[in-house]
Amino acid sequence: MRAINIREPFATLIVSGRKTIETRRYALPLHVRGERVAVVATHGRGGPRALIVGTVVFDSCEKY
């Protein structure tokens, strides 16, 4: 399974459905759209450095 790293608290907000837009400096590759992707929550100092908090399916990619 592919994964995407997202800083907290945004990772948890995306998995819960309260955040529906994620911006990146690059376009989402075509082969990832429609595929279930693990969301890896990354943290700053202290606590676990990375933790899978859930999965999502990206359905589109728009230039923002």
Buried (B, 14 or more C-beta within 10 A) or exposed (E): EEEBEBEBEBBBBBBEEEBEEBEEEEEBEEEBEEEEBBBBBBEEEEEEEEEEBBBBEBEEBEEE
